[in-house]
């Protein structure tokens, strides 16, 4: 694994409270992010998919000009994610949602900011009726993919037997010489009742439990547009993602975004209030619990990625994320969601 591109942090760690016992160490830092790209569609019809609004003759008049602008805008954000702490390399891996197909991902990775870093992607075509999927972008010098699979979301009620939606994209690989697995998902929208997202939380827990049973030491991250906030039942109860590290027991997860939302900010706005649907949730193996033992990958910090250009500057929706379309008008924006990032650190040997 190449280390030359990583930010090396030199930190003073104190043993107890005695500064005379300070120990200086150097760390490698890895950024892992998530971003809902808000309808990254190409301009061609995919057979069997309801993508008609994103065709040149569709309601959005989705032309090649709009598509190329969308690619450019998305690549700008993705390439800048993580650069607050890793200015030269950005994120090692980024989960994305609302991508139509592999062609969109090829075109995205061919944009200069991502092409320069040789970004690759993992994508498995899913059954979603609109045609949108999840995917994982990654820098192969920092993350090596071992195995991938798409676990389907299962509708449990008889009346939903003909429905289909995004599944859970599971990507296992190696980062910092450790086994790291990332699950990227996009739970059912709020057009459905909370039951369907709670089912998603329960199904995510089953996937998580099976992965940890295979390797109890796996460094596991569950990320996605949950269409729920951290305190909602799907996340807090069904998935078991706790607010405080001290409350994370065996079988639980840690959700660092709970307090972020409580502080008054989030990743998308509705009726003037913030929600925080875009979460990255971590297994206990990624938590230090104040032991100051960074011999393996541990959570260092987390952030909502914010840039001035990502926000509307005027009008009714001033202060909202600047999206691609608004009120039937092409805004040439980015997404109705903001990205999220976690930073992992590991002590250099």
Phi and psi in degrees as a GROMACS rama.xvg file:
@    title "Ramachandran Plot"
@    xaxis  label "Phi"
@    yaxis  label "Psi"
@TYPE xy
-71.4226  139.135  UNK-2
-119.062  -6.47926  UNK-3
-65.5311  -26.309  UNK-4
-87.0875  -5.6722  UNK-5
-82.9603  146.194  UNK-6
-71.7911  129.754  UNK-7
-104.115  117.713  UNK-8
-98.0287  131.367  UNK-9
-103.359  117.688  UNK-10
-124.887  148.873  UNK-11
-99.8811  115.825  UNK-12
-103.84  131.861  UNK-13
-101.612  130.552  UNK-14
-88.3183  112.736  UNK-15
67.9033  -131.424  UNK-16
-123.037  8.80472  UNK-17
-92.3848  106.155  UNK-18
-64.6458  -16.5634  UNK-19
-70.3121  -15.845  UNK-20
-100.798  15.2675  UNK-21
-60.9521  142.032  UNK-22
-126.012  125.455  UNK-23
-92.4818  130.731  UNK-24
-135.138  159.332  UNK-25
-115.669  138.688  UNK-26
-125.069  147.901  UNK-27
-92.6948  143.091  UNK-28
-122.484  136.735  UNK-29
-127.395  130.211  UNK-30
-99.0031  135.867  UNK-31
-131.43  126.826  UNK-32
-128.167  173.06  UNK-33
-141.238  142.333  UNK-34
-149.729  124.765  UNK-35
-83.5013  114.503  UNK-36
-80.6961  -1.39155  UNK-37
50.1541  79.7535  UNK-38
63.9846  61.9435  UNK-39
-84.5568  89.4529  UNK-40
-108.105  146.5  UNK-41
-82.6607  -170.885  UNK-42
-102.414  9.05548  UNK-43
-113.07  148.789  UNK-44
-76.3519  132.517  UNK-45
-96.7524  121.376  UNK-46
-54.4235  131.044  UNK-47
85.2527  -0.634747  UNK-48
-112.418  146.549  UNK-49
-89.9379  71.5403  UNK-50
-109.896  19.3551  UNK-51
-64.6337  -29.6443  UNK-52
-69.4947  -18.5276  UNK-53
-107.339  49.6957  UNK-54
-124.384  159.546  UNK-55
-55.34  -33.1541  UNK-56
-95.5973  3.87795  UNK-57
-80.8068  179.871  UNK-58
-61.9027  -28.5105  UNK-59
-89.9728  -1.15325  UNK-60
46.7395  54.8439  UNK-61
-79.9862  90.8652  UNK-62
-92.8946  172.278  UNK-63
-60.7869  -34.7594  UNK-64
-61.7874  -47.3838  UNK-65
-65.4705  -39.7286  UNK-66
-63.1814  -45.4934  UNK-67
-65.9943  -35.3573  UNK-68
-65.283  -41.6132  UNK-69
-61.4967  -44.4769  UNK-70
-59.7743  -45.6619  UNK-71
-61.7688  -44.4719  UNK-72
-65.4124  -43.9931  UNK-73
-64.235  -41.876  UNK-74
-63.3637  -35.7732  UNK-75
-61.0244  -48.9715  UNK-76
-64.5411  -49.026  UNK-77
-59.744  -38.7859  UNK-78
-73.0838  -25.7108  UNK-79
-90.3675  -15.8145  UNK-80
-61.2586  131.452  UNK-81
88.4078  -8.77187  UNK-82
-77.2393  -9.8173  UNK-83
-62.558  -36.2767  UNK-84
-108.759  -21.7419  UNK-85
-127.532  72.8423  UNK-86
-62.4851  -25.1501  UNK-87
-93.5405  -26.0118  UNK-88
-123.915  -18.2677  UNK-89
64.3071  -147.595  UNK-90
-80.0646  147.585  UNK-91
-79.4679  -32.6036  UNK-92
-151.045  144.219  UNK-93
-139.344  119.46  UNK-94
-79.4725  142.618  UNK-95
-132.183  152.186  UNK-96
-126.087  162.995  UNK-97
62.7034  51.7139  UNK-98
-113.459  133.249  UNK-99
-72.0106  -44.3808  UNK-100
-164.52  178.912  UNK-101
-65.4595  -31.4146  UNK-102
-61.6354  -41.7445  UNK-103
-61.1262  -40.0198  UNK-104
-69.2169  -37.2026  UNK-105
-62.3948  -46.0342  UNK-106
-64.0927  -36.5021  UNK-107
-65.9171  -48.8765  UNK-108
-68.4629  -14.9947  UNK-109
-85.7807  -4.52142  UNK-110
-70.3447  140  UNK-111
-52.8072  -45.4942  UNK-112
-60.523  -31.9038  UNK-113
-89.4558  -35.3271  UNK-114
-62.4142  -36.6084  UNK-115
-59.4798  -34.4152  UNK-116
-93.4281  4.9285  UNK-117
60.0022  39.2339  UNK-118
-60.5692  136.739  UNK-119
-116.139  175.732  UNK-120
-144.636  154.994  UNK-121
-116.119  127.572  UNK-122
-149.73  136.048  UNK-123
-126.692  122.887  UNK-124
-59.0202  127.853  UNK-125
-107.601  -179.586  UNK-126
-93.7259  5.04639  UNK-127
-53.9533  135.113  UNK-128
-69.6128  -27.6247  UNK-129
-80.8681  -17.2009  UNK-130
95.7216  7.94816  UNK-131
-93.116  141.356  UNK-132
-127.756  173.589  UNK-133
-102.801  159.069  UNK-134
-153.657  168.997  UNK-135
-126.696  122.415  UNK-136
-93.5523  145.513  UNK-137
-153.911  152.774  UNK-138
-93.0662  111.461  UNK-139
-66.9379  -13.1411  UNK-140
-78.4177  -14.1696  UNK-141
-116.942  -24.5251  UNK-142
-138.738  124.321  UNK-143
-108.396  124.087  UNK-144
-79.1709  130.654  UNK-145
-100.961  -48.4001  UNK-146
-151.606  146.701  UNK-147
-137.578  148.818  UNK-148
-158.143  155.442  UNK-149
-113.941  112.719  UNK-150
-91.0149  122.834  UNK-151
-71.626  146.766  UNK-152
-77.6187  127.458  UNK-153
-103.84  120.021  UNK-154
-77.861  130.111  UNK-155
-97.0908  -23.9351  UNK-156
-86.0038  140.794  UNK-157
-55.3461  -37.6275  UNK-158
-68.7095  -11.5483  UNK-159
-101.377  14.4068  UNK-160
-61.814  -24.2981  UNK-161
-99.3027  3.41556  UNK-162
-89.8841  155.754  UNK-163
-150.461  144.796  UNK-164
-146.77  -176.055  UNK-165
-59.9932  143.331  UNK-166
-97.2008  -161.028  UNK-167
-109.459  110.309  UNK-168
-82.8175  117.845  UNK-169
-109.919  119.756  UNK-170
-123.168  115.8  UNK-171
-103.713  140.76  UNK-172
-163.086  -165.398  UNK-173
-122.264  128.67  UNK-174
-137.998  130.644  UNK-175
54.4114  37.8128  UNK-176
63.5917  24.6173  UNK-177
-127.726  157.281  UNK-178
-78.7172  113.903  UNK-179
-121.97  130.779  UNK-180
-123.207  133.979  UNK-181
-120.526  127.939  UNK-182
-107.907  121.733  UNK-183
-109.528  129.348  UNK-184
-148.435  167.397  UNK-185
-144.196  97.5639  UNK-186
-70.6853  160.198  UNK-187
-52.2999  144.841  UNK-188
-69.6568  172.673  UNK-189
-77.9908  2.80982  UNK-190
-69.967  -18.4962  UNK-191
-101.137  161.66  UNK-192
-73.2186  166.769  UNK-193
-62.2699  -22.076  UNK-194
-51.482  -42.3935  UNK-195
-71.9057  -32.2097  UNK-196
-77.7745  -33.7293  UNK-197
-63.5741  -39.512  UNK-198
-60.4863  -40.124  UNK-199
-62.0951  -41.5515  UNK-200
-61.6326  -42.5078  UNK-201
-64.8479  -40.8641  UNK-202
-69.635  -36.9717  UNK-203
-60.7332  -39.4036  UNK-204
-62.9944  -39.7106  UNK-205
-62.7113  -44.7372  UNK-206
-62.0082  -45.4648  UNK-207
-59.6107  -47.2091  UNK-208
-61.6786  -38.5  UNK-209
-68.2616  -36.8465  UNK-210
-68.4339  -40.4364  UNK-211
-72.085  -31.554  UNK-212
-64.6552  -35.6733  UNK-213
-69.5109  -38.5725  UNK-214
-146.433  97.4254  UNK-215
-59.5195  -19.1695  UNK-216
-96.6254  2.70442  UNK-217
-60.4419  139.376  UNK-218
-90.461  107.159  UNK-219
-112.319  132.252  UNK-220
-125.956  128.955  UNK-221
-109.884  120.641  UNK-222
-133.193  157.211  UNK-223
157.387  178.194  UNK-224
-87.0193  102.392  UNK-225
-82.3033  -11.7104  UNK-226
54.347  19.8151  UNK-227
-145.031  157.603  UNK-228
-87.3452  165.113  UNK-229
-56.8443  -32.1869  UNK-230
-84.9281  -5.58411  UNK-231
-72.9173  158.376  UNK-232
-56.9572  -37.7061  UNK-233
-58.6791  -37.8027  UNK-234
-91.0406  -52.0707  UNK-235
-72.5027  -39.4855  UNK-236
-103.095  -52.6763  UNK-237
-68.9913  -46.4808  UNK-238
-82.1521  -28.8235  UNK-239
80.2173  37.5933  UNK-240
-94.1476  110.973  UNK-241
-86.1783  155.206  UNK-242
-78.2915  -36.9327  UNK-243
-116.741  141.29  UNK-244
-59.3353  -37.3076  UNK-245
-64.5951  -19.3982  UNK-246
-94.0048  -1.7007  UNK-247
-81.0358  111.006  UNK-248
-104.139  -179.714  UNK-249
-58.9074  130.872  UNK-250
92.1027  -10.4213  UNK-251
-93.8544  177.409  UNK-252
-133.486  168.91  UNK-253
-115.299  129.727  UNK-254
-114.829  99.7344  UNK-255
-74.2824  -5.26686  UNK-256
-89.6471  -10.2873  UNK-257
-57.645  -51.0266  UNK-258
-71.884  -27.3423  UNK-259
-63.2031  -47.3592  UNK-260
-63.5626  -40.3797  UNK-261
-63.0496  -25.2601  UNK-262
-77.4682  -9.79271  UNK-263
108.557  16.5477  UNK-264
-134.857  168.047  UNK-265
-163.729  -157.48  UNK-266
-116.787  -11.5542  UNK-267
-153.975  155.87  UNK-268
-118.347  143.622  UNK-269
-141.399  125.017  UNK-270
52.3057  39.5795  UNK-271
80.7473  2.51128  UNK-272
-118.938  148.013  UNK-273
-81.5635  140.935  UNK-274
-116.094  162.395  UNK-275
-132.893  80.555  UNK-276
-84.7232  -22.0875  UNK-277
-94.2978  93.9139  UNK-278
-117.403  151.309  UNK-279
-125.855  115.318  UNK-280
-112.604  141.879  UNK-281
-120.938  147.034  UNK-282
-76.2822  158.36  UNK-283
-57.8579  -25.7124  UNK-284
-64.6627  -15.1844  UNK-285
-98.1703  5.62147  UNK-286
-104.852  136.69  UNK-287
-85.7411  -30.0848  UNK-288
55.6232  37.4275  UNK-289
67.2641  17.3744  UNK-290
-84.3516  -12.8907  UNK-291
55.8165  38.1252  UNK-292
-110.688  100.002  UNK-293
-108.811  33.9681  UNK-294
-71.2151  -17.3216  UNK-295
-129.134  169.657  UNK-296
-58.3439  130.847  UNK-297
-138.662  154.727  UNK-298
-64.3703  131.242  UNK-299
-106.966  -50.2579  UNK-300
-163.567  175.981  UNK-301
-149.173  156.665  UNK-302
-157.668  152.178  UNK-303
-86.7082  127.714  UNK-304
-78.7264  120.583  UNK-305
-130.001  132.06  UNK-306
-136.681  148.248  UNK-307
-55.5736  -37.3716  UNK-308
-68.5592  -12.0556  UNK-309
-84.3534  -0.400672  UNK-310
-120.955  147.358  UNK-311
-70.2204  137.956  UNK-312
-97.3684  -14.9158  UNK-313
-156.255  173.554  UNK-314
85.3616  -170.735  UNK-315
-58.0375  -34.4632  UNK-316
-106.05  28.1792  UNK-317
-56.3456  131.137  UNK-318
92.1742  -11.4637  UNK-319
-79.8927  155.916  UNK-320
-56.5295  137.255  UNK-321
-81.2944  108.286  UNK-322
-94.7985  177.675  UNK-323
-70.3006  -45.8348  UNK-324
-125.575  150.079  UNK-325
-152.942  127.527  UNK-326
53.8782  39.3068  UNK-327
78.372  3.52558  UNK-328
-110.384  139.472  UNK-329
-76.0382  117.088  UNK-330
-96.1156  -8.97963  UNK-331
54.7269  39.7931  UNK-332
-97.202  -149.242  UNK-333
-117.959  -77.1295  UNK-334
-157.982  157.843  UNK-335
-80.3695  -0.456375  UNK-336
-117.053  153.248  UNK-337
-100.808  151.036  UNK-338
-77.6363  158.996  UNK-339
-125.134  154.109  UNK-340
-143.199  140.5  UNK-341
-117.064  148.128  UNK-342
-114.016  130.1  UNK-343
-110.7  143.774  UNK-344
-125.654  155.34  UNK-345
-147.61  135.021  UNK-346
-67.9344  135.911  UNK-347
-72.9963  141.589  UNK-348
